[in-house]
Every structure is written in structure tokens, then in C-alpha cells.
Amino acid sequence: MEARKIMSNTKKQKEDAMGLFDFVKDIGRKLFNRDAEAAEKIKAHIEEANPGISDLDVEFKDGVVSISGRAVSVEAMEKAVLMAGNIRGVTEVKIDKLQAPSVQAKVEYYTIKKGDTLSAIAKQFYGRANDYPKIFEANREVIKDPNLIFPGQKIRIPLD
């Protein structure tokens, strides 16, 4: 299994992000069959959910996705990265050309394990299983149905 990484656009974000986004290469949504169509398909996938990225551009080469544009928030940047990173065949996501505000909200990243449910994850992080909608809403672009999550998938856990 090959690890995926995220590269941030500021030194502090790079230091904070290292190791957080080591995805499993063979898990995720299959969007493309050929590398030649990957950038276009990934861009359309991100734009479809519209997490808050303007002037979006996506490049793909040898499993590496490079995202550029302007994010309206750190949350928008994180969602775009998770959307690209949870695609089968992507090995790394770079955002060094993506403009985003500085980090303000507290967020933790979680890799879903076999047998996990959003309720169990909510209980682990918030102490209450019924708080799972917070996690679902924070990851709506990555999780389309709260009952359909899969091992190896990366999600955001808002801690504020």
C-alpha cells in the first residue's frame, strides 16, 4: 500500500499536516480510468460539491494531484483536499498553489477503521453518539450517506 500526503501552502500548515493525510491508495471512489482524464474528472468532482474554491485548477501526474485557486476558508481547503485524496489512484495531494486563510478552527483528522460508524466516532470524540451529524455535516462532500463509510477513508472531526 502506498501512502498519500498533503502538502500545505504555509510552513506552519505544512508542519501540522505532515502525516495526517497518508491515505490508502487502493481505497476510495473510482473516478477515472486513464491518467489523461484524471485532472478533468477530479476538478468536476470538487466543483460538483462546491466546497468554496474559486478559480479551481487541478493537475494530475503520476498519482499526484495539485490543486490551485482560492479557498474561502480553511474548511473549504480541507474539504477539497479530502475530496481529491479519497479518490482511488491518487497518491498525494499538493496545495502549495492554493490560497487559503490561516488555520483558526480546531480540527482532527480520522481514518475510518473496519466496524466504525459515525455514531461510534462521535462518541469517541464528543462523548455522545447522537452528535454524529456534526461529523457528517463536516464531511458531506466526502460522505454522501452517513451509513456508507469505508475503512481507510479520511474525514475531518471539528473540535470547536
C-alpha positions as CSV (number, residue, x, y, z in Angstrom):
1,M,0.0,0.0,0.0
2,E,1.3,3.4,-0.9
3,A,0.8,6.4,1.4
4,R,-0.7,9.7,0.3
5,K,0.4,13.0,1.7
6,I,-0.9,16.5,1.7
7,M,1.4,19.5,1.2
8,S,0.2,22.8,2.6
9,N,0.7,26.4,1.4
10,T,2.3,27.8,4.6
11,K,5.2,26.5,6.7
12,K,3.1,26.0,9.8
13,Q,0.3,24.3,7.9
14,K,2.9,22.0,6.3
15,E,4.3,21.1,9.7
16,D,0.9,20.5,11.1
17,A,-0.3,18.5,8.1
18,M,2.6,16.1,7.6
19,G,1.5,12.6,8.3
20,L,-2.2,13.5,8.6
21,F,-3.1,12.6,5.1
22,D,-1.5,9.2,4.5
23,F,-4.3,7.6,2.6
24,V,-4.6,4.1,1.3
25,K,-4.0,4.1,-2.4
26,D,-6.4,1.4,-3.4
27,I,-9.4,2.7,-1.4
28,G,-11.7,5.4,-2.4
29,R,-14.1,6.4,-5.1
30,K,-13.1,5.4,-8.6
31,L,-13.5,8.5,-10.9
32,F,-11.1,7.9,-13.8
33,N,-9.8,5.0,-15.9
34,R,-6.9,6.8,-17.5
35,D,-4.4,9.3,-16.2
36,A,-5.2,11.6,-19.2
37,E,-8.8,12.1,-17.9
38,A,-7.9,12.3,-14.2
39,A,-7.4,16.1,-13.7
40,E,-10.7,16.9,-15.5
41,K,-12.7,14.3,-13.5
42,I,-11.2,15.3,-10.2
43,K,-11.9,19.0,-10.9
44,A,-15.5,18.2,-11.8
45,H,-15.9,16.1,-8.6
46,I,-14.7,19.0,-6.4
47,E,-16.7,21.6,-8.3
48,E,-19.9,19.5,-8.1
49,A,-19.8,19.7,-4.3
50,N,-18.5,23.3,-4.4
51,P,-16.7,23.4,-1.0
52,G,-15.7,27.0,-1.6
53,I,-12.8,27.1,-4.0
54,S,-12.8,29.7,-6.8
55,D,-10.6,29.7,-9.9
56,L,-10.1,26.0,-9.2
57,D,-7.5,24.3,-11.3
58,V,-6.4,20.6,-10.9
59,E,-3.4,18.9,-12.3
60,F,-2.6,15.2,-12.2
61,K,0.6,13.4,-12.9
62,D,1.9,10.1,-11.7
63,G,-0.8,9.8,-8.9
64,V,-0.1,13.4,-7.6
65,V,-3.0,15.9,-7.6
66,S,-2.0,19.6,-7.5
67,I,-4.9,21.9,-6.6
68,S,-4.7,25.7,-7.2
69,G,-7.2,28.5,-6.8
70,R,-8.6,30.5,-3.9
71,A,-10.3,28.9,-0.9
72,V,-12.8,31.0,1.0
73,S,-11.9,29.2,4.2
74,V,-9.5,26.7,5.7
75,E,-12.5,24.3,5.9
76,A,-13.0,24.7,2.1
77,M,-9.3,23.9,1.6
78,E,-9.5,20.8,3.8
79,K,-12.7,19.5,2.1
80,A,-11.1,19.9,-1.3
81,V,-8.0,18.0,-0.2
82,L,-10.1,15.2,1.3
83,M,-12.3,15.0,-1.8
84,A,-9.2,14.6,-4.0
85,G,-7.3,12.4,-1.5
86,N,-10.2,9.9,-1.1
87,I,-10.1,9.1,-4.9
88,R,-8.7,5.7,-5.9
89,G,-5.4,6.1,-7.7
90,V,-4.3,9.4,-6.0
91,T,-1.1,9.1,-4.0
92,E,-0.5,12.6,-3.0
93,V,-2.3,16.0,-2.8
94,K,-0.4,19.2,-3.1
95,I,-1.9,22.6,-2.3
96,D,1.1,24.9,-2.4
97,K,-0.6,27.0,-5.2
98,L,-3.9,27.2,-3.3
99,Q,-4.6,30.4,-1.5
100,A,-6.4,29.9,1.9
101,P,-6.9,31.9,5.1
102,S,-4.8,30.8,8.1
103,V,-6.0,28.0,10.3
104,Q,-8.3,29.0,13.1
105,A,-10.7,26.2,13.9
106,K,-9.6,23.1,15.7
107,V,-9.9,20.0,13.5
108,E,-8.6,16.5,13.9
109,Y,-8.4,14.0,11.0
110,Y,-9.5,10.4,11.5
111,T,-9.0,7.3,9.4
112,I,-12.1,5.1,9.4
113,K,-11.4,1.6,10.6
114,K,-13.3,-1.6,9.9
115,G,-16.5,-1.7,12.0
116,D,-16.6,2.1,12.6
117,T,-19.8,4.0,12.4
118,L,-20.2,7.8,12.6
119,S,-22.1,7.3,15.9
120,A,-19.1,5.4,17.4
121,I,-16.7,8.0,16.1
122,A,-18.9,10.8,17.6
123,K,-18.9,9.0,20.9
124,Q,-15.1,8.8,20.8
125,F,-14.6,12.4,20.0
126,Y,-17.6,14.2,21.6
127,G,-18.7,11.7,24.3
128,R,-22.2,11.4,22.6
129,A,-23.1,9.1,19.8
130,N,-26.0,11.3,18.9
131,D,-23.5,14.0,17.8
132,Y,-22.7,12.1,14.6
133,P,-24.5,14.7,12.4
134,K,-21.6,17.2,13.3
135,I,-19.2,14.8,11.6
136,F,-21.5,14.1,8.7
137,E,-22.0,17.8,8.0
138,A,-18.3,18.5,8.2
139,N,-17.7,15.8,5.6
140,R,-20.7,16.0,3.4
141,E,-18.5,16.4,0.3
142,V,-16.7,13.1,1.1
143,I,-19.5,11.1,2.8
144,K,-22.8,11.1,0.9
145,D,-24.7,8.8,3.2
146,P,-23.8,8.6,7.0
147,N,-24.4,4.8,6.8
148,L,-21.9,4.3,4.0
149,I,-18.4,4.9,5.2
150,F,-15.4,2.6,4.4
151,P,-12.1,1.6,6.1
152,G,-9.2,3.8,5.0
153,Q,-11.4,6.8,4.3
154,K,-10.1,10.1,5.8
155,I,-12.5,12.5,7.4
156,R,-12.4,15.8,9.4
157,I,-13.5,15.9,13.0
158,P,-14.4,19.5,14.0
159,L,-13.4,20.0,17.6
160,D,-14.9,23.5,18.2
